[in-house]
Amino acid sequence: MLAAAWLGRGPSWALLRGAGRRRPPAAGGACAFRLPACAGPPRRPPRLLRAPAAAAWRLLSGGAAPPGPPPERRVAGPYAELYENPWTIPNILSMARMGLAPVLGYLIVEENFDVALGVFVLAGVTDLLDGFIARNWANQKSALGSALDPLADKILISVLYVSLTCANLIPVSLTSMIILRDVALIAAVFYVRYKTLSPPRTLSRYFNPCYATAQLKPTFISKTNTVVQLILVAASLAAPVFNYVDSIYLQTLWCITAFTTVTSAYSYYHYGRKTVQVINNK
């Protein structure tokens, strides 16, 4: 009896008694011993285990890389911001067209119309190329380009019309009409940028081209007006070269350009919100 009492007080006997009284696991899959597998959701497999999946994708897709993550959207407030790469080929061509504007203005004021006509053709080629590339390559299309392309056109056209007016090749009234319309549209673009930029609205974020907040959709009459304005510029530049400065056809083109300019300005006023597509939170 003394041996039994001594065993009852020992740690080995107490451990055996506790094991005999342990309750069975409850129904529903609860873990009695709290194994690590029941502590939470399964962990993500290590990077080495994900490598075979990437190799299988390359094998099935003919060597193509696995699809990457979608463009990053930063949401704050009522609008979403698309963080995109601004250095696309169409955007670079649009900026090159802006750089050609003061060169053209200087050549026209100096009455070097032969060289100015050649530089103008080069600017027109950049305009055609950036639109063609943006339409046919999806990775070259950007929200910034939808604003940068018409902005480059307006800067180029404004400089050309002022220079041609100084050279007495385009009337002052027509140039004033075009400048006022372009200034109003540029001010509207800056206003839309301010309204669609989520807080905090700092200067660094406002002028950062990587944050895209809205996409512009010019009207059909506006595109037609741009074409007519460029035709008038080309005809006016070629007029002193081919000696038809006082042609009635050139004066008729002045009237057509004035009509399309007024109609284009009214179309933006009439359609307003339909010409701006805000990148909203979806």
Solvent accessible surface area in square Angstrom, and as a share of the most:
residue,aa,sasa,rsa
1,M,206,0.92
2,L,159,0.79
3,A,70,0.55
4,A,68,0.53
5,A,45,0.35
6,W,176,0.62
7,L,94,0.47
8,G,31,0.30
9,R,194,0.71
10,G,19,0.19
11,P,117,0.74
12,S,81,0.52
13,W,116,0.41
14,A,56,0.43
15,L,135,0.67
16,L,119,0.59
17,R,106,0.39
18,G,40,0.39
19,A,61,0.47
20,G,69,0.66
21,R,172,0.63
22,R,147,0.54
23,R,207,0.75
24,P,113,0.71
25,P,94,0.59
26,A,71,0.55
27,A,107,0.83
28,G,85,0.82
29,G,68,0.66
30,A,60,0.47
31,C,48,0.29
32,A,52,0.40
33,F,141,0.59
34,R,212,0.78
35,L,107,0.53
36,P,120,0.76
37,A,91,0.70
38,C,74,0.44
39,A,93,0.72
40,G,43,0.41
41,P,121,0.76
42,P,131,0.83
43,R,229,0.84
44,R,186,0.68
45,P,65,0.41
46,P,81,0.51
47,R,187,0.68
48,L,153,0.76
49,L,116,0.58
50,R,77,0.28
51,A,54,0.42
52,P,86,0.54
53,A,70,0.54
54,A,40,0.31
55,A,60,0.47
56,A,49,0.38
57,W,111,0.39
58,R,113,0.41
59,L,148,0.74
60,L,155,0.77
61,S,47,0.30
62,G,74,0.71
63,G,51,0.49
64,A,52,0.40
65,A,65,0.51
66,P,55,0.35
67,P,99,0.62
68,G,58,0.55
69,P,126,0.79
70,P,113,0.71
71,P,93,0.58
72,E,93,0.42
73,R,118,0.43
74,R,101,0.37
75,V,76,0.44
76,A,46,0.36
77,G,55,0.53
78,P,101,0.63
79,Y,60,0.23
80,A,1,0.00
81,E,2,0.01
82,L,30,0.15
83,Y,79,0.30
84,E,26,0.12
85,N,95,0.49
86,P,11,0.07
87,W,165,0.58
88,T,10,0.06
89,I,90,0.45
90,P,10,0.06
91,N,2,0.01
92,I,85,0.43
93,L,33,0.16
94,S,3,0.02
95,M,73,0.33
96,A,47,0.37
97,R,1,0.01
98,M,41,0.18
99,G,43,0.41
100,L,34,0.17
101,A,0,0.00
102,P,85,0.53
103,V,70,0.40
104,L,0,0.00
105,G,8,0.08
106,Y,142,0.54
107,L,22,0.11
108,I,0,0.00
109,V,85,0.49
110,E,102,0.46
111,E,116,0.52
112,N,64,0.33
113,F,28,0.12
114,D,97,0.50
115,V,77,0.44
116,A,0,0.00
117,L,39,0.19
118,G,45,0.43
119,V,25,0.14
120,F,18,0.08
121,V,88,0.50
122,L,97,0.48
123,A,0,0.00
124,G,29,0.28
125,V,67,0.39
126,T,12,0.07
127,D,31,0.16
128,L,136,0.68
129,L,80,0.40
130,D,4,0.02
131,G,20,0.19
132,F,103,0.43
133,I,28,0.14
134,A,24,0.19
135,R,178,0.65
136,N,84,0.43
137,W,128,0.45
138,A,95,0.74
139,N,118,0.61
140,Q,36,0.16
141,K,127,0.54
142,S,15,0.09
143,A,9,0.07
144,L,43,0.21
145,G,17,0.17
146,S,23,0.15
147,A,26,0.20
148,L,24,0.12
149,D,43,0.22
150,P,31,0.20
151,L,51,0.25
152,A,0,0.00
153,D,16,0.09
154,K,26,0.11
155,I,59,0.30
156,L,5,0.03
157,I,4,0.02
158,S,22,0.14
159,V,46,0.26
160,L,0,0.00
161,Y,0,0.00
162,V,72,0.41
163,S,6,0.04
164,L,0,0.00
165,T,23,0.13
166,C,87,0.52
167,A,22,0.17
168,N,133,0.68
169,L,13,0.07
170,I,6,0.03
171,P,42,0.26
172,V,104,0.60
173,S,79,0.51
174,L,7,0.03
175,T,10,0.06
176,S,50,0.32
177,M,68,0.31
178,I,0,0.00
179,I,46,0.23
180,L,129,0.64
181,R,17,0.06
182,D,4,0.02
183,V,88,0.51
184,A,61,0.47
185,L,25,0.13
186,I,44,0.22
187,A,58,0.45
188,A,49,0.38
189,V,53,0.31
190,F,97,0.40
191,Y,136,0.52
192,V,31,0.18
193,R,42,0.15
194,Y,107,0.41
195,K,93,0.39
196,T,6,0.03
197,L,0,0.00
198,S,1,0.01
199,P,71,0.45
200,P,89,0.56
201,R,104,0.38
202,T,60,0.35
203,L,138,0.69
204,S,85,0.55
205,R,44,0.16
206,Y,31,0.12
207,F,129,0.54
208,N,44,0.22
209,P,57,0.36
210,C,25,0.15
211,Y,27,0.10
212,A,8,0.06
213,T,3,0.02
214,A,19,0.15
215,Q,47,0.21
216,L,32,0.16
217,K,102,0.43
218,P,52,0.33
219,T,20,0.11
220,F,171,0.71
221,I,42,0.21
222,S,4,0.03
223,K,112,0.47
224,T,47,0.27
225,N,0,0.00
226,T,28,0.16
227,V,85,0.49
228,V,20,0.12
229,Q,3,0.01
230,L,40,0.20
231,I,92,0.47
232,L,0,0.00
233,V,0,0.00
234,A,34,0.26
235,A,23,0.18
236,S,0,0.00
237,L,0,0.00
238,A,14,0.11
239,A,0,0.00
240,P,37,0.23
241,V,51,0.29
242,F,134,0.56
243,N,132,0.68
244,Y,75,0.29
245,V,59,0.34
246,D,126,0.65
247,S,25,0.16
248,I,115,0.58
249,Y,179,0.68
250,L,7,0.04
251,Q,71,0.32
252,T,66,0.39
253,L,33,0.16
254,W,61,0.21
255,C,90,0.54
256,I,80,0.41
257,T,0,0.00
258,A,26,0.20
259,F,139,0.58
260,T,10,0.06
261,T,1,0.01
262,V,85,0.49
263,T,43,0.25
264,S,0,0.00
265,A,40,0.31
266,Y,130,0.49
267,S,8,0.05
268,Y,43,0.16
269,Y,182,0.69
270,H,113,0.51
271,Y,103,0.39
272,G,32,0.31
273,R,221,0.81
274,K,156,0.66
275,T,13,0.07
276,V,36,0.20
277,Q,87,0.39
278,V,49,0.28
279,I,25,0.13
280,N,70,0.36
281,N,88,0.45
282,K,203,0.86
